[in-house]
Amino acid sequence: MRVPAKINLQLAVGPVRGDGYHPLVTVFHAVSLFDEVTVRPATEMALAVTGEDAAAVPADRLNLAWRAARALAQAANVRDGAVGIEIRKRIPAAAGLAGGSADAAATLVACNEIWQVGLSQRDLAEIAADIGSDVPFSLVGGTAVGRGRGDELTPALASGEYHWALAFGRTGLSTANVYATCDRLRAARAKAMGQPLAAEPELSTELMTALRSGDPARVGPLLTNDLQPAALSLRPGLRRTLAAGREHGALGSIVSGSGPTCAFLARDAAHASDLAVALTSSGVCRTAARASGPVPGAMVVRNGRPS
């Protein structure tokens, strides 16, 4: 299986609800930075992780891929639903790129085939939503609008190909910490200004219009992330990263999801490569990579080719 990372072109976050969740409106965009997940029948559950940030990824029941296999086995009444899962990571961990969710989505698709369960993508998406908010999108990929917790998806009317430079942070960020910091910053600002807390999130019609045009120069200035101030508060050095991308001509710059990855929209593939080199050499990130999107979600790979 091959499964892509995601970035958020828009991430609008509403006030925290009584159940601890925040209502979201987000525009997901799958990009060509892939994890590879291999799933085989086994006599007992086993999981191995290699590659990028492998040491930071749990290799047991805490891993979302492990949870995905168990959830599908339970939902489909698969007896002895043990598998061996091998994850080769290129998507950094705790980076705002949904790497763990991507691995879970790939595992769902792989187990559906191995066990010949025959569940539809809609069926898999229902199981995916219980595993994690980003897992349903990792199944489908492309560009899509997410609502609710991000798991209620609608395909976006987007055209064109977009080229990105992704700058990876030296250490990850906890999603829970970023959301908690967002709540704290908003409460302090509301109190200081005598204003109510954040309103319900809304989709940017300007961004959707720009995406339909397929023009990256129109899309770039419209990238927004309500979690970005919180990520910058926790990792002040990200300001230098964002500034460096702008100095080298990025059409748009944004912290992806809960961070700390910063995504820079380029004019074309060559500009994305130049941006990645400039960001790496400037010392404002651990490393940087070029990617393009949109790309499909979790894909079965046979003989080295997606099928």
Beta strands, then each sheet from edge to edge (+ up, - down):
strand 1: 2-13
strand 2: 24-41
strand 3: 46-51
strand 4: 83-89
strand 5: 143-148
strand 6: 152-155
strand 7: 162-168
strand 8: 224-225
strand 9: 252-255
strand 10: 262-266
strand 11: 287-293
strand 12: 301-302
strand 13: 305-306
sheet 1: 3+ 4+ 2- 1+ 8+
sheet 2: 3+ 4+ 2- 5+ 6-
sheet 3: 9+ 10- 7+ 11-
sheet 4: 12+ 13-
end
